[in-house]
């Protein structure tokens, strides 16, 4: 299935790369319109599968619309430079060419936005996309794929410029190994990124890796705690702590450490947990049992320390 999908995308590349960039932007513009029309339904799927609270899910879908707007603007700004030559009667010109098939491997925590960030830009640049979403959020992926295929039909673009592959780790590995995939953009854990980076580098392909971190917030004595504490609570609790940008550490000046920790503890104690579809909920569920067990073990280790 991977080989066949990459083959269809690779064949589509021959024609898509020759379409003028502003015309390619028309496909992305139509995609943004369709996402906007189905914003509520897409957000429902994000909440259902990823467990995000309603406001976060709606915000993620809006990011899809926003990046489509950005990409449409860029479709008329794919500039190259012109430079003076030392040879009489000559001019040097820089021209950027489409890369080829772009493989996108995305994680569950942003099941639609990360795909849109990559796909909107790739399509405008003349690059077909083969998408391997998280196996935990297949309905979100099917919905996005369906909207893009509909957008392609509406504007007369080849549908094969986007391919969807549902599957597990083996699918991602096959995508990373395929020499016809010019660029692999992967979002996920650092462990996953090491594997993808090595596989793509082994065949001299290109990769973009957006991975997890160990993010810290620094709080100085001059900080406005009325601003700092709510921002830290959201940075840690947003998406139930399942973001690559989730706050994991605090670096607090000793003169205010007790006060900051006390205010944080009070805020966390009052966070409404529960059904992510309920308007009052601020923290929905973790993605699955494995995530719950990892959280429990981490808390036990922290208490022991």
C-alpha positions as CSV (number, residue, x, y, z in Angstrom):
1,X,0.0,0.0,0.0
2,X,2.8,2.4,0.8
3,X,4.6,1.7,-2.4
4,X,1.4,2.2,-4.4
5,X,0.5,5.4,-2.7
6,X,3.9,6.9,-3.1
7,X,3.8,5.8,-6.7
8,X,0.6,7.7,-7.4
9,X,1.9,10.8,-5.7
10,X,5.1,10.6,-7.6
11,X,3.3,10.3,-10.9
12,X,1.1,13.3,-9.9
13,X,4.3,15.3,-9.2
14,X,5.2,15.4,-12.8
15,X,2.1,17.4,-13.7
16,X,1.6,19.3,-10.4
17,X,5.1,20.8,-10.4
18,X,4.3,22.5,-13.8
19,X,1.1,24.1,-12.5
20,X,1.7,27.8,-11.8
21,X,2.1,28.4,-8.0
22,X,-0.8,30.9,-7.8
23,X,-3.0,28.2,-9.4
24,X,-1.8,25.7,-6.9
25,X,-2.7,28.2,-4.3
26,X,-6.3,27.9,-5.5
27,X,-6.5,24.3,-4.3
28,X,-5.3,25.4,-0.8
29,X,-7.7,28.3,-0.8
30,X,-10.6,25.9,-1.5
31,X,-9.4,23.5,1.2
32,X,-9.4,26.4,3.8
33,X,-12.9,27.3,2.8
34,X,-14.1,23.7,3.2
35,X,-12.4,23.4,6.6
36,X,-14.1,26.6,7.7
37,X,-17.5,25.3,6.6
38,X,-17.0,22.0,8.5
39,X,-15.2,23.6,11.5
40,X,-17.7,22.3,14.1
41,X,-17.7,18.7,12.8
42,X,-13.9,18.5,12.5
43,X,-13.6,19.8,16.1
44,X,-16.1,17.1,17.2
45,X,-13.8,14.4,15.7
46,X,-10.7,16.0,17.4
47,X,-12.5,15.9,20.8
48,X,-13.8,12.4,20.2
49,X,-10.5,10.8,19.2
50,X,-7.8,12.9,20.9
51,X,-9.8,14.0,24.0
52,X,-9.2,17.7,23.6
53,X,-11.6,20.0,25.2
54,X,-14.0,21.7,22.9
55,X,-12.3,25.1,22.8
56,X,-8.9,23.6,22.1
57,X,-10.4,21.4,19.3
58,X,-12.0,24.5,17.7
59,X,-8.8,26.4,18.0
60,X,-6.8,23.6,16.3
61,X,-9.3,23.6,13.4
62,X,-9.0,27.4,13.1
63,X,-5.2,26.9,12.8
64,X,-5.9,24.8,9.7
65,X,-7.8,27.7,8.1
66,X,-5.1,30.2,9.1
67,X,-2.3,28.2,7.6
68,X,-4.2,27.8,4.4
69,X,-4.6,31.6,4.2
70,X,-0.8,32.0,4.8
71,X,0.0,29.4,2.1
72,X,-2.3,31.1,-0.4
73,X,-0.4,34.3,0.1
74,X,2.9,32.6,-0.3
75,X,1.8,31.1,-3.6
76,X,2.4,34.5,-5.1
77,X,5.7,35.1,-3.2
78,X,7.9,32.2,-4.2
79,X,10.7,34.5,-5.1
80,X,14.2,33.9,-6.2
81,X,17.1,36.4,-6.3
82,X,18.8,38.0,-9.3
83,X,22.4,38.9,-8.9
84,X,25.0,40.8,-10.9
85,X,27.5,38.7,-12.9
86,X,31.1,39.4,-13.5
87,X,30.7,38.4,-17.1
88,X,29.4,41.1,-19.5
89,X,25.9,40.5,-20.9
90,X,25.1,37.9,-18.2
91,X,22.7,37.8,-15.3
92,X,22.6,35.3,-12.4
93,X,19.2,34.1,-11.4
94,X,18.1,32.0,-8.4
95,X,15.1,29.7,-9.1
96,X,13.5,27.4,-6.5
97,X,12.2,24.1,-7.8
98,X,9.6,21.7,-6.2
99,X,11.3,19.0,-4.2
100,X,9.0,16.0,-5.0
101,X,6.8,13.8,-2.8
102,X,6.6,14.9,0.8
103,X,5.9,12.3,3.5
104,X,4.0,13.6,6.6
105,X,4.0,11.5,9.8
106,X,1.9,13.2,12.5
107,X,1.1,12.5,16.1
108,X,-2.2,12.2,17.9
109,X,-1.9,15.4,20.0
110,X,-2.5,17.7,17.0
111,X,-4.3,15.3,14.7
112,X,-5.4,17.9,12.1
113,X,-3.3,21.1,12.5
114,X,0.1,19.5,12.0
115,X,-1.1,17.9,8.8
116,X,-2.5,21.2,7.5
117,X,0.8,23.1,8.4
118,X,2.8,20.7,6.2
119,X,0.2,20.0,3.5
120,X,-0.8,23.6,2.7
121,X,2.8,24.7,2.2
122,X,3.8,21.5,0.3
123,X,1.0,21.8,-2.2
124,X,1.7,25.4,-2.9
125,X,5.3,24.6,-3.5
126,X,4.3,22.0,-6.0
127,X,4.9,18.9,-3.8
128,X,2.3,16.1,-3.5
129,X,1.8,14.7,0.1
130,X,1.6,11.2,1.4
131,X,0.2,11.3,5.0
132,X,0.7,8.7,7.7
133,X,-1.4,10.0,10.7
134,X,-1.4,8.6,14.2
135,X,-3.2,5.2,14.4
136,X,-5.0,6.7,17.4
137,X,-6.8,9.4,15.3
138,X,-7.9,7.8,12.0
139,X,-11.3,9.5,11.8
140,X,-9.7,12.9,11.9
141,X,-7.4,11.8,9.0
142,X,-10.2,10.4,6.9
143,X,-12.1,13.6,7.3
144,X,-9.2,15.8,6.3
145,X,-8.3,13.6,3.3
146,X,-12.0,13.7,2.2
147,X,-12.1,17.5,2.3
148,X,-8.8,17.8,0.3
149,X,-10.1,15.4,-2.3
150,X,-13.3,17.4,-2.6
151,X,-11.3,20.6,-2.9
152,X,-9.3,19.1,-5.7
153,X,-12.4,18.1,-7.6
154,X,-13.9,21.6,-7.0
155,X,-10.9,23.4,-8.6
156,X,-9.9,20.7,-11.1
157,X,-6.7,19.7,-9.5
158,X,-5.4,16.1,-9.6
159,X,-6.7,14.1,-6.6
160,X,-3.5,12.1,-6.4
161,X,-1.6,15.0,-5.1
162,X,-2.7,13.7,-1.6
163,X,-2.5,10.2,-0.4
164,X,-3.6,8.8,3.0
165,X,-2.0,5.8,4.7
166,X,-3.6,4.4,7.8
167,X,-1.4,2.0,9.8
168,X,1.1,1.5,12.5
169,X,4.8,2.0,12.9
170,X,5.6,-0.3,9.9
171,X,3.8,2.1,7.6
172,X,5.9,5.0,8.8
173,X,9.1,3.1,8.4
174,X,8.2,2.1,4.8
175,X,7.5,5.8,4.0
176,X,10.8,6.9,5.5
177,X,12.7,4.3,3.5
178,X,11.1,5.0,0.1
179,X,13.6,6.8,-2.1
180,X,10.8,8.5,-4.0
181,X,9.9,10.5,-0.9
182,X,12.1,13.6,-1.1
183,X,11.2,15.0,2.3
184,X,9.8,13.4,5.4
185,X,8.2,15.7,8.0
186,X,7.7,13.8,11.2
187,X,6.1,14.9,14.5
188,X,6.3,12.8,17.6
189,X,8.6,11.6,20.4
190,X,12.4,12.2,20.4
191,X,12.8,8.4,20.2
192,X,10.7,8.3,17.0
193,X,12.6,11.2,15.6
194,X,15.9,9.4,16.0
195,X,14.6,6.5,14.1
196,X,13.1,8.5,11.3
197,X,16.1,10.8,11.0
198,X,18.5,7.9,10.6
199,X,16.4,6.1,8.1
200,X,15.9,9.1,5.9
201,X,19.5,10.2,6.2
202,X,20.7,6.7,5.2
203,X,19.3,7.3,1.7
204,X,20.3,11.0,1.6
205,X,16.7,12.2,1.9
206,X,15.6,15.3,3.8
207,X,13.8,15.4,7.0
208,X,11.9,17.9,9.2
209,X,11.5,16.7,12.8
210,X,9.2,18.3,15.4
211,X,9.8,16.4,18.6
212,X,9.1,16.4,22.3
213,X,11.2,18.4,24.8
214,X,11.7,19.2,28.4
215,X,10.4,22.7,28.5
216,X,10.9,25.0,31.4
217,X,9.3,28.2,32.6
218,X,11.6,30.8,34.3
219,X,9.9,32.9,37.0
220,X,11.9,35.9,38.3
221,X,11.1,38.1,41.4
222,X,9.9,40.8,39.1
223,X,7.4,38.6,37.3
224,X,3.7,39.4,37.5
225,X,2.3,36.3,39.2
226,X,-1.2,37.1,38.2
227,X,-0.1,36.6,34.6
228,X,2.6,33.9,35.2
229,X,0.5,31.4,37.3
230,X,-2.5,31.1,34.8
231,X,-0.1,30.8,31.9
232,X,1.9,28.1,33.6
233,X,-1.2,26.2,34.5
234,X,-2.4,26.2,30.9
235,X,1.1,25.4,29.6
236,X,1.2,22.3,31.8
237,X,-2.5,21.2,31.6
238,X,-3.4,22.1,28.0
239,X,-4.2,18.9,26.0
240,X,-3.9,17.1,29.3
241,X,-0.1,17.7,29.2
242,X,0.3,15.9,25.9
243,X,2.0,18.5,23.7
244,X,5.6,18.8,22.5
245,X,5.4,22.3,24.0
246,X,4.0,21.2,27.3
247,X,5.7,22.8,30.3
248,X,7.5,20.2,32.3
249,X,9.8,22.2,34.6
250,X,9.8,25.4,36.7
251,X,12.9,27.5,37.4
252,X,11.7,29.8,40.1
253,X,13.8,32.3,42.1
254,X,14.2,31.2,45.7
255,X,12.7,34.4,47.1
256,X,9.3,33.6,45.5
257,X,9.4,29.8,45.2
258,X,7.0,29.0,48.1
259,X,4.5,31.6,46.9
260,X,4.5,30.4,43.3
261,X,4.3,26.7,44.2
262,X,1.4,27.4,46.6
263,X,-0.5,29.4,44.0
264,X,0.1,26.7,41.4
265,X,-1.1,23.9,43.8
266,X,-4.2,25.9,44.5
267,X,-4.9,26.4,40.8
268,X,-4.4,22.8,39.9
269,X,-6.7,21.7,42.7
270,X,-9.5,23.7,41.2
271,X,-9.1,22.5,37.5
272,X,-12.3,20.9,36.2
273,X,-11.5,17.5,34.8
274,X,-14.0,15.3,32.9
275,X,-15.9,15.0,29.6
276,X,-14.1,17.1,27.0
277,X,-17.5,17.9,25.3
278,X,-18.8,19.6,28.5
279,X,-18.4,23.4,28.4
280,X,-17.0,23.6,31.9
281,X,-14.2,21.0,31.5
282,X,-10.6,22.3,31.2
283,X,-8.8,19.0,31.2
284,X,-10.0,16.0,29.2
285,X,-8.7,12.5,29.2
286,X,-5.3,11.1,28.3
287,X,-5.1,9.4,25.0
288,X,-5.0,5.9,26.3
289,X,-4.1,3.5,29.1
290,X,-0.4,3.5,28.2
291,X,-0.3,7.2,28.7
292,X,-2.1,6.9,32.0
293,X,0.4,4.3,33.3
294,X,3.4,6.4,32.2
295,X,1.9,9.4,34.1
296,X,1.3,7.3,37.2
297,X,4.8,5.9,37.1
298,X,6.3,9.4,36.7
299,X,4.3,10.8,39.6
300,X,5.5,7.9,41.8
301,X,9.1,8.5,40.8
302,X,8.7,12.2,41.5
303,X,7.3,11.5,45.0
304,X,10.1,9.1,45.7
305,X,12.6,11.7,44.8
